[in-house]
């Protein structure tokens, strides 16, 4: 459909409205399946609430966001990925004559970034997500997981280094703090302050999380040992957040007689069993050690296999005293869904891509850890080990001096000062070295101004990145919803193992656009390669049609169907299958 007149008047439009005409064998027709799930993410409504509209132009706010989500679902989340699509073919799914190209996408996203409202968009998406319920009707705000994610930088700019647990060494990078729900779906993300610990980020994040939750109900927040801080645990408890984390450090093993068998049935109906000890512990508050103040928590201990054989104990801490111990163990292990989300989004949604090449000067007055302090401490550790070894050798030497020679009738042994000094000399030398190392370590400041340590360091633009991250979050949650619908609303026998693969296959399926029925936009997809997959797609189409979702920006209700191979004369639509 030609949109020449609207393009000529683009400077007067807030965006061209979607308009559809009948078309056959549309290359990206399968992407229409995403719209019912996309609507549930709230991306379009939240963006309209935060930004209102883009500056006048042919491609409006909805179009730019929908284009970003659809490209992400098709495997090209970056703006540069638009070059891998035929703009006319993708434009048919957008209801336009052409999809926006790379320079247009960058320009329109930059216009959004100039408003500085990306954090508001992420907060609005979080509030929308947590206001809903899970697939089983559960409260999505009841359990949240928090973790940091390091995004490595490979460019030429002078970016600060962060240790990457995935790569196992420090790399130039930026760090984000992510919040996901109990299903691993992303809820909230903030760009972490350079050099900040997860514990510090958690403390700063609580107010924003409370705003997103929308009321004063208690929320269970799970995180790994990076957030370890008894003072933080006390602060979170007072703020209405229950803590769920692993205990850090080495403690005395719990007596085996305290362990009992517990179980928990997960959302799939599978029963899981563990042997646990449910006890109470007091954690000293580091900031008030002299007063002996402690914070009491519940500890759930497990016995697990140890590396190299044998067993060891691991301990979960929580401030929730009402949850069954089996559920506590399950929820702690469930935190891996957040790691899986990072992995999946990195592979399929280019989570670690750099969506902006803009950078600004870092704050050279902020203090950063002094690397010389860490190096000096390593010398202290080496000196302590040497001192321990020298003390053991000195003990052996002294014992040898005090022991009469074999066969000697003399019971008394004479030890001169010179003999004693020779036996103790290695220990005294090691002790002097240790004292010198500790003095040198103490003299070195723990922190320095960034300007002294690394002048000229830069930070990457965060506004553009957060906008693209919001689009990726919506795309990820859309994909997870469709995959879940395949598992729960189709009879596909391998849905548990292949739901995501089948979903991606459906998104890339060709089909027809039918506008003949007034008030409806019917999408008829071509059959999939196998009968089982085609039947599953038909059942999914029937379910999505029942949602009565309207195409964004129109009054057209979406209907879905799957074409089958010719089987005689006649036409009809049966359970989402069009019979020809």
N, C-alpha and C positions, 0 to 999 in steps of 0.2 A: 504494500500500500504506500503510495507516494505521500510524503509529508513535506513537499517542497515549500508550500506556503507557510507552514509553521516554522520551518527552518529560517525562512526569510524574515519572519517576525520574532525570531528567538529572543531578541532584546526586550520584548514586551511580555514574554511568557515566564511564569514561574516553573515551567516544565511542561513538555508536551504530554498530553494524556494518552494512556495506552488505548490502542484501537486495533482490532483483529479482523482479518479477512480469511476465508477458507483457504487452506493450503494442505498439500499432500507431501508425505515423506519429509517432514520437517526434521532437520538433523538433530536438534536438541530438544525434541518434544518431551522426552522423559523428565526434563528438569521441572516441568509443570507439576510433577508429583510433590515437589518440595513445598508448595505454597501453604497447604493446611498446617504443616509443622512450622514453617517460617512465621506464620501469623502468631502461633503460640509463644514464640520467643520474645515478642514485643519490640523487635528492632525498629520497625517502621513507626509505630506509635510513640516510642520513647524518643526517637530521633526528631520527630515532629514537635514533641513537647519541649525538647532541649534547644533545637536549632530553629524551629519554625519553618524556614525554607531556605534554599540556596539563593544566591543572587540570580536575577532573571537570566534565563537561558533555555535551550532546547531540552537539556537533560536535567530533570528536577531531582530533588532529594530522594524520593522513593526509587526512581530509576537507577541512580548511582548506587544506592545500597543494595537493591535487588540484584543488579548486575554483579556486584562484588560477591554476594552470597552464592549466586548461581555459578559463577566462575570457580569459586572455592569448592563447591560440590562436584564440579566437573574436573577438579584436580589442578586448577590454575588460580591460586589465591592471590598471587602478586599482580600488581597493575600490569607489569610486563607480560603476564600471561594472556592478556587480551590479544596479543599478536598471533596466538595459536588458534584463534577462533575466526571463522568467517563472520564479519560483523553483521551481514545481512541475515544469516541463519540465526545467530544469537538474538538479533533484533526482533525476530518473529516471536520469541518467547517473552520479550520485554514489551511487545505491542508497539514496536517502533519500526521504522524502515531500516535502521542500522543501530547496532550497539555502540556505546562510546568506545573510542580508541584510547591508547595509552596516555597521550598528552592531555586528553579531555578528562580522563579519570584522575590523573595527578592534579590537574588544575582545580577540579571540583572538590577533591578531598582537601587540597591546600586551603580552599576558601572556608571549609569547615574548621580546619585547624587554626586559622587566623582568629576565630572567635574565642579560642582558649577554653572551650566547653567540653572537651573530650572526657575529663573525669566525671562531669555531670552525666554524660551519656552512659558511662559504665555504671555509675551509681543508679541511674534510672533502670537500666537493664537488670541490675541485681535486685532492686525492689520489686520489679515486675516478676522476676523468676521466683523469688521467695514468697510472693503473694499467692502463688499457685500451689497445687498439690502434686504429689508424685503419682506414678501409674497405679499404685495401690491405695491412693487417697491419703497417703502419709504427708505430714508436715515437712516440706522441703527445708525449712529453717531449723529443724530440730537438731540436725547434725551437719556441721560444716568442717571441711578440712582446709588447712592453711599450709602452704609450702612456697619456698622460693624457687625461681627458675632462672638459670643463667643463660643468657643469649649471647653466644660468642660473636665477636666482630672480626671480620677478615679484611677490612679496608685499610687505607693508608693514614687515617686520622689518629691522633695521639689519644687513645682511649685508655682509661684506667683498667688494671688487671683485676680479675676475680677468679678465685679457685673454682674450677668446674669439676664437680663430682663425676660427671659423665666422661669427660676427657682425662681426668686424673691429674691435671696440672693447671696452674694459673694461666688465663688467657685474657686479652683485651675483650671486655664484655660489658653488657648492662645486665642488671638483675631486676626481675619483677617478682612481686608477691601475689600469688594466686589463691583464690578461695573457690572451692568446689563443694557441691552438695554430696549427699551420701551415695549418689549414683555415679559420681565422678564428673558430672556436668559442670562446666565453668560457670561461676556466678559473678565473680568480682575480680578485678586485677588492678594493682597500682604499681607504678614504677618505683622500685625501692631506692632509698637514698644511698648514694655511693658509700660503700664500706659499712653499711648498717647491718646488724645481726638480725636473724629472724625474730629473736626475742624483742628487740627494739621495734621492728616493724609491726609485730603483733600488738604491742602496747599502743602504737599510733593508729592501728587499724580498727580498734574496738569501737570507737565512736561511729565510724562509717558503717561498720557491720550492724551496729544497733539501729542506725538510721535505715539501713536496707531491710532489716527484720521488721521494723515498723512498730514494735511494741516492746513491753518489758519482759516477755517470756524468756526463760533460761534457754541458752543454746549450748550444745556440746561442741567444743572446738577441738579438733584433733590435729596434732602436728608431731614432727619428729624431734630428735634430740637437739636440733639446731635452735629450738625455742626454749631450751632448758633455762629456767630461772625461777626458783622458789618465790622470789619477790613478785615476779610477774604472775605466778599462779595465784597468789593471794590477791593481787590487783584484779585479775580476771574474775575470780570468785565474787568479789565485792561488786563488780560491774555486771553481774548476771550471766556470766559465761562459765560453764563447767569445762574443766581441763581434761584432755585425754592425750597422754603422751607416754613415751618410754622413759624409764628411769635411767639417768646418766651416772656413770661411775661404777665402781666395784663395791659391793656390800656383802655382808655375811649371808650365806645361803639360808633359806627358810627351811625349817625342819620338815622332813618328808611326811611326818604324821599329820601335818596340816593340809595336805593336798587331798582334794576330793574330785570326783568325776562330775563335770557339768556339760550341758549341751545347749545348742541354739539352732533353731530352724530358720534358714534364710528365706529371702523373698521368692526363691524358686522351689521352696518346699524341701530342700535338702537339709538333713540334720547333721550337725557338726559336733564333735565331742572333744573335750580337752580335760586334762588333769590340772587343776589350779589350786592355789592357796590364796584365800581372800583375807587380807590383814590390814591393819592401820599402821601408818608410819608418821613420824614427825620429821619434817625437813627444816634444818636451820636456815634462817633468813640471812643471807650473806651480808646485807647492809647493816644488820644489828647483831653481829656475832657476839660482841662483848656482853650484850644483855641476855644472851641465851634464848632469844625469841625464836619460836619455831612455828611452822604452818603444818597442820595435820592434813593428811590425804589418805585416800584408800589405795591400797596396793594389791594388784592381781598378779601373782607369780606363776610362771609355767616352767616346766622342765623340758628342754629341747636338746636335740643332738648337737654335740660340739664338733668343731672342725678337728679332724685327726682322730676321731673316735671319742667315746664317752658321752657325757651329758653336761649341760650347764643350765643355769637358771636365768630367765629374763623376766623383767618386772614392768608392768604397766601401772601408771599412776593416773588417778582421776579424782575429781572433787564431787562426782555424782555418786551418792551413796545408795541410790534406789535402783539403778540398773542391775539386772541379773548379771552375775559374773561371766556367764557364757556370752551374753550380748556385749559386754565390755571387750572381751577377747576378740569377738567377731568384728566389732566396729574399729578396733585398733588395726586389725589386719586389713580391713576394708580401705584403709588409707592408701593402699597401693593402687586403688582405682584412680587416684589423682596422678600418680606416676604414669599409669597407663594412658591417661588423658594427654599428658605431655608428649608421650611417645607417639600416640596416634595422631595428634595435631601436628607434630613435627613432620611426620611422614606424609600425611594426606592434606594438611592445610598450611604447610610452610610456616609453622609457628615461629621459627627462628629467622625468618627472612628480614631483611632491612628494607622497610617500606619508605624510608626517608634518608636522604644523604646529607641533610642539614645538621649542623652541630653548632654549639656555642661554647664559650670559654667556661671552664669549671671554676668554682669558687676557690680561689687560691688561699683564702684565709681560713678555710675549714681545716680542722686537724685530721690527720690520718695516721694509722699505725706506722711506727718507725721500723723498717725492715732490719735495721742494725740491732734493734732490741731482740728480735727473734734469733738472729745469728749469735748474739752474745749469750742468749739463754742456752742455745745448743752447746756452746762451750762450757757452760755451767754443768749441764747434764753429763757431758763427756768427763769433766773433772770429777763429778760425784761418782761416776762409775769407776774411774781410775782410783779414787780414794777408797771405795769399797773393796776393790781388788787388792790394793796395797795393804789395807787393814787385815785382810785374810792372810796375805803372805807374811805380814809381820807376826801374826799370831802363830803361824806355823814355825817361823824362825825362832821365836821366843820359846816355844814348846821344845824345839830341838835343843836349844841351849840349856834348858832346865832338865833335860832327860840325860841320865848318865849313859856313857857309852856301853854298848853291849859287852857283857863279860866283866865289866868293872865292878870291883868290890866296894868302891867308894859310894856311899849313899848321898853325900853332899856334893853339889856342883858349884864351882866358883864362877861367877859371871862378873866380868869387869865392865867398867863404864864404856870402854872402847867396844867391847863385844856387843853390849846393849845398843849402843849408838849405831853400829853397823846393821843390826837387825831391824832397827826402827827407821833408818835413813829413808828407805823408799816411801814409808807412810808419811813421814814429816814433809818430804818433797811433794807428795800428792796433796797433803793438807794445805801447804802454802800455795800450790797451784789452784786449789779450789777456792781459797780465800781471795786470791787475786782475780779469779774469774767472776766471783760473786760481786766483788767491788766494782769491776769493770761493767758488769751488767747493771748494777744499781745506778751508776753514773749516767748511763744512756737514757735519754728521755723516751717515754713510751710512745709519745705522739709528736708529730711535727706538722708545721704548716705545709699544706699541699704545694704552695709556691716554692718552698725550700727544697722539697723532695722531688717534685716532678712539675716544674714550671711549664706552662703552655698546654696542660692537659685539657681535653675537651669532653663534653658530654653530648650524646646524640639527642636529636629532637624527640620529644615524647608525645606531643599532641597528635602528630600524624600516625605514629605507631599505635597509640591507644585507639584511634578511630578504626584503623585496620584490624586491631585486636578485637574490638567490639563486633565488627563484621564477621571475623573468624569464629568468635564465640557463638554468634547466631547460627552460622553455618554448621558448626560442630553440634550444637544442640538440635538443629534441624535433622542432621544425619542420624543422631542417636535416637530421635523420636521415630523416624522412618524405620530404622533397623529394629526398634522395639516393636513397632506395629507388625513387621514381618514375622517376628517371633510369636506374637500373641494373637494376631488376627488372620493368620494364614495357616494352612495345613501343611506347609512345606516341611518335610521330615528332617531336613538338614539345616533348619533355620538357626539352631543353636550355634552351629559351626560356621554357617555361610551367610548369615543375615546381612553383614556389611558388604560382602562381595556381591551378593544379589542386588542390594540397594544401589551400589555403584553401577552395576550393569543396567539396572532400570533407568537410572539417571541419564545414561548415555544411549538410551533406546530412541529410535526414530519413530515418527507417528504423524497423524493428521490433526489439523485444527479444523473444527466444525463449528460454524457460527449460525447455522440455520435455525436452531431452536431459540426463540426469543427469550432474552434474560439469562441465557446459559452459554458457557464456553465449554464445548466438549472436546476432550483430548482422547484420541483413539491411538493407542500405541501398537506398534507392530509386535507380532509374537516373539517371545524369547527363544533361544536355541532348543530348549527341551520342553516337553509337555508339562513336567512338574513345575518348572520355573514359570511357564506361561500361566498355569493355574494359580500359582502363588501371586503372580502379578495381578491376575483378575480379581482375586480375593482382596488384595490391597486396594485396588482401584475402587471396588465396591465400598470398602470401609472409608476411604478418603472422600468418596462422593457423598457418603452419609453425613459428613461434617458440614456440608453446605457452605463451604468457604467461598468467599468472593475474591476475584482477582483484585489485587490492590489498585485503588484509584478508579475502579469501575463498579457497576452494579451487576456484573456478570458472575453468576454462580458457576463454579467449576464442577464439571462432571468428567469422570474418567472411565475408559473402557479399553479392553484389549481385543484386537482383531484376531480372528483365527483363520486358518487355511480354509479355502473353499470346501464346503461339504454339501453341496447340492444347492438348490435354489432357496430363496427366501432371505429375509433380513430380520434381525431382532437384537435385543440386548438382554442377556440373561446373566444375572449376578456379575455384572461388569464385563461380560464377554459379548462382543458383537459377532453374531454368526452370519457369515456370508456364504 
